Structures are given as C-alpha cells and as structure tokens.
Amino acid sequence: MSPCECLNENFMCHPATGCVCRHGYKGELCDEEAVGGLRRIEHAGSSSGSVAAGVVVALILVAIIIAIYLYYRRRVANLKTEIAQ
C-alpha cells in the first residue's frame, strides 16, 4: 500500500478509494466549494434548537435556585421560633 499523491490540498487520502475531496469541496479537481442551501437550513434549525434548549436549562436552574432559597428561608424561620420558645 503506497500513500496517495493527490493533486492539491483539497483532496484527502482515503484508505479504500484513494484521493477523495475533503469535506466542503467537490468537482473533478476538488476546486469547487460545496456550499448548498440545505446545509444552511440545517445549521439554522440546529441553532434555534440550541437556543431553545439553553433557555429551558436556564429556567430550570432559576427555579431550582428559588426553591433552595425558599427552603432555607423557611428553615431559618422555623429554627428562630424553636429557639424563642
């Protein structure tokens, strides 16, 4: 097995098929950028999903912090009444 001698840096050496275009390139000489509308749509969709997930996680964290605060505030109030008796 000998290493590939590809034409330019837009190729990569595949062990089974030899020189193939790197991700993002196409054409006989791998000199055309493979940028399509579908790829942009998928990127936008995943970005919206990430934002929504981030908002949900943030809301859950805020709810947990509020619950912990209220729990300790009530606990301190109960301890004060027990000590006062």
N, C-alpha and C positions, 0 to 999 in steps of 0.2 A: 504494500500500500504506500503510495507516494503522496506527499502533500499537494494540495491544489495550487495551481498557478493561475489565479483569477486575473481578469483584465484590469480591474480597478478596485478601489476601496469600498465600493458599493456592493460588492459580492462578499459572500462568506462561504467557507468550505464546509459542505455537508458530507458526512462520512459515507452515505449511501449514494447520493446523486451527484456529488461533485460541487462545482461552483453554482450557487443559487443567490438570488437577490436578497439583500438584507431587508429587514422589516422597514417598510416605508418607501421602498423603491420597486420599480417594475420596468419592463421593457427588455429588449434583447441584450442591451449593454448595461442594464440596471441604472440608466441615467435619467429616468422619468420618475418624479415623485408620485407616489401612490396615495394621494390625498383625496378622499371621497366624501360626499355629503353624508353618507350613512355613518361614517366614523365620527363625524362632528355631532350628529344627532345622539349617538350612543354616549358620547362624552358629556353632552348637556344633560341627558337623562340621569346619568350616574352622579353628576354634580348636584342636581336637585335632590336626589335621594340622600346624598351625603349631608346636605344642609338640613333636610327634614330629620334625619337620624340624630344629628347634632343638637337640634332644638329639643327633641324628645328627651335625650340624655340630660341636657341642661335642666329641663323642667323636673325630671325625676330627682336630680341632685338637689335642686332648690327645695322640693317637697321633703326630702329626707332631712335636710338641714333644719327646716322649720319644725318638723316633727321632733327632732332631737332637742331643739331649743325649748319647745313647749313642754316636753317631758321633764327636762331638768328644772325648768321654772316651777312646775307643779311639785316636783320632788322637794325642792328647797322650801317652798311654801308649806308643805306638809311637815318637814323637819322643824321649821320655825314654830308651828303650832304645837308639836310634840314637846319641844324644849320649853315652851312657855307654860305648859301645864304643870 
